Amino acid sequence: MSGDPLVIGALGLSAMFVLIVAHVPIGVAMGLSGFALVGYLIGWGPALSLFSTVPSSVLASAELAVIPLFLLMGSFAAAAGLSADIYRFANVLIGHRRGGLALATIGGCAGFGAVCGSSVATAATFSRIALPEMLKRKYRPSLATGCIAAGGTLGFLIPPSVIMVLYAVLTEQFVLALFVAAILPGLLAVLLHCLAIAIQVRIDPDIAPPGPRVSWRERLVVMRQCWAVLLLVFVVSGGLYSGVFTVTEAAAVGAGLSFLFALARRRLTKAVFLSVLGETAANTGLIYVIMIGASIFTYFATLSHMPDASVEMIESWHLSPLMVMFLLTVMYLILGSIFDTVAAMVITLPFVFPLILSAGFNPIWFGIYNVMVIEIGLITPPIGINVFVLHGMARTIPLATIFRGIVPFLVADLVRLGVLVLVPGLALWLPKGFGVPM
């Protein structure tokens, strides 16, 4: 057994999955299984040393320091009510059209994703803001919940994105290149989600009745009230893409601005402030534990030579690059529907990334593909975490109704994934045009 990398790798994966099934946290499961196999391969002394070297390396990572800052920015922005501003802004522009509130929800989710970077937080926020409004205006519950669950997935794709930062750290890529590469796929995602709504209301007009038309004077009033969120997006994104800020500086400026907005609007009570800090600390701790566990498991994977053996085995099958991508898509859709998105990424990248490089795919392009296919898993049965978030906040709407509502958006997402695979330039054109290192 000791001479077969695939057998040793399979043993490590099996140990990890057994621990996960036993409800051991994923980061801990990856760390323990990696530690045990490293001890088996080279001795328990070197294995024990991983518990000192790996955490210190992860905690000292400047790239990972971006994550708590972006999480803090999103939490302060939500506390300041910026998500409601985005929704009202989109609503006064298109809310009077048939399906307008659903379209405004997609636009609001995309806008909030630009200041939040979390899909689950986006879905939870808009289930509080948009869902009551749509139900009040007699929207079909399936469409109302479906567009929120699907729109929530945009939080991962619209930069800045926490999941892209993790991909950049795990694969040693330039995070700004990923942010720039995500712009066009993100716009395509918004467009296709809006198209899915337009087709549904064309087929069944009663699914989303039109709302009252708003005068241009009222629209201008709302636009003026939304200056804070527009300024935040402009400063963070504009400063980042123009080269004024590094990614870390942009995150720090965004967190500071969103804090000031919450303070100026008198929404930052002591309880809210402590809640924001606690939420950010909890989410940051969870991500760091997963990253530490993933680093230990990756060390085992590298030591066992399993990634190289896996690449050699798959190359011996003589599959075309498109067939490789098809198999990876199926795998990620299954994993995304069962595991947390961060876990799905960190578990697979040690084995998948070498395969991608050997097949000749661009690592930045694959990063966008990886984020897109994992975000689709957020609304894929049987789990689909965004669906359960919505159900938890709207108990009167059955799970079957929500899953039925996400089907048109799921089709739109699969179309977008196919476009990205067939037209790689969709993700690579902007980074090359801006001269961003890749």
Secondary structure by P-SEA (a helix, b strand, c coil): ccccaaaaaaaaaaaaaaaaaacccaaaaaaaaaaaaaaacccaaaaaacccaaaaaaaacccaaaaaaaaaaaaaaaaaaaaaaaaaaaaaacccccaaaaaaaaaaaaaaaaccccaaaaaaaaaaccaaaaaaacccaaaaaaaaaaaaaccccccccaaaaaaaaaacccaaaaaaaaaaaaaaaaaaaaaaaaaaaaaccccccccccccaaaaaaaaaaaaaaaaaaaaaaaaaaaccccaaaaaaaaaaaaaaaaaaaccccaaaaaaaaaaaaaaaaaaaaaaaaaaaaaaaaaaaaaaaaaaaaaaaacccaaaaaaaaaaaaaaaaacccaaaaaaaccccaaaaaaaacccaaaaaaaaaaaaaaaacccccaaaaaaaaaacccccaaaaaaaaaaaaaaaaaaaaaaaaccccccaaaaaacccc
